[in-house]
Amino acid sequence: MNQLPVSSENSPFSSQAVPFGEIIKNGKIPSQYLLSDYVMHQFVERLVHYVLSVPQGSFSMAELGKLLEKIDPSHQVFFFKRLKENSPGSLKQFAPLYYGFMAEFHPLLFT
């Protein structure tokens, strides 16, 4: 029985390996993750789990901040919301990044 290889283009996003370390280091989100709101939402969800699971020092807050700047503001807020839900104590580690982004959204949060 010959089985055809499954290309990552045809497999659902949830089953694809995402090179988050490389994406954070180079600050570029591959275009296939920007194609739809749903995929971007899933990308952010998985990014949260990645940043919480890798050893400290695997990336810098500046690198992560530059990456987050490339995504839509609603997904930026979602990133911090999921970060807080998954690991409330982690906000201490991410505080400079969190307060930098949330200060930008403060006027929007109360309108």
Protein Blocks (a to p, Z undefined) as FASTA:
>chain_A
ZZddddfklpcfklpccdfklmmmnopacfklmmpmklmmmmmmmmmmmmmmpcehiacf
klmmmmmmmpcfklmmmmmmmmmmmommlmmmmmmmmmmmmmmmmmmmmZZ
